[in-house]
Amino acid sequence: MEKTMMLVVCSTLVLLCSTSAYAQKAKSPPAPPLSIVPTPAPAPAPAPEHVNLTELLSVAGPFHTFLDYLVSTKVIETLQNQANDTEEGLTLFVPKDKAFSSLKTPSLSNLTAAQLKSLCLFHALPHYYSLADFKNLSQASPIMTFAGGAYTLNFTDNSGSVLIGSGWTNTKVSSSVHSTDPVAVYQVDKVLLPEAIFGTDIPPMPAPAPAPEVDTKSPADAPDADGGHASSQSTSSPSSSYRITSSSAWSCLVLAISGGMALFL
């Protein structure tokens, strides 16, 4: 009997322990799996803002004459595409209106449409160059322009001043209008005239002004006390030596005639 009671008690204790352990396991929910948070991708760099060449040349300068040539020849579209759609960029040299008004010879009005377009393209390089880059360009000259072929420019860096030679034109970069990659726009003092259009005959220097006339009158030409001129008097009346010579000649002639008549008598 005692053994039976012991078995019942032991069975009850084992059952209670199992039930308690199961209850504890049921109450504690399973731990959630570790989640990996993805690192956000870096934001793309903003696209560079395109330079509107028409607006830029309209407000700067004044470059109205050059801009009119670019628009009429449609070169402005070529340059704008070069600035916006290529990695090379663009360098443009722009003369002020005064440079065109002071251009006497040769006249751009005599150029054909193709020549005028080439002249406009001659003012551009198909690459972006900062002012510091021209020091290297001076060693690599001549540099081909956007017009291609024989349309080249020579650059010289003179203590920081950029000098440009086109064959017909020698000028310099007088100021920077815009210089942010990929577009550089520089003002020049003169219109760049290519040898490929105007030839190799450099226009001559203007003739010097004539020297002022100098009064070369001799003292004999000075007016006398009567208001006349001594020279006019000397030419209007024979000299005394001329009168003496004429009198002697008549005397000899009279004597000869008289002597001849005496012989006949």
Number of C-alpha atoms within 10 A of each C-alpha: 6 7 8 9 10 11 12 12 12 12 12 12 12 12 12 12 12 11 12 12 11 11 11 10 11 10 8 8 8 8 6 6 6 6 6 6 6 6 6 6 6 6 6 6 6 6 6 9 7 12 16 11 17 16 10 14 17 12 10 13 14 15 20 17 16 19 23 13 16 21 12 13 17 13 16 19 14 12 22 18 12 19 25 18 10 12 12 17 22 24 27 26 23 27 24 20 18 14 17 17 9 10 12 8 7 11 9 14 8 9 14 10 12 9 15 19 18 21 24 25 24 23 23 21 24 20 21 21 22 19 15 11 11 19 18 12 16 19 13 12 14 16 17 17 21 23 18 14 9 14 23 22 21 18 21 20 19 11 7 11 15 20 18 20 18 20 20 18 17 15 15 21 18 14 13 14 16 17 15 12 17 21 24 24 23 19 20 23 19 22 25 24 22 22 17 17 15 15 11 11 9 11 11 6 6 6 6 6 6 6 6 6 6 6 6 7 8 8 10 12 13 13 13 11 8 7 8 12 15 17 15 12 10 11 9 9 8 10 10 9 8 9 10 10 10 11 10 10 10 11 10 11 10 10 10 11 10 11 10 10 9 8 7 6 5
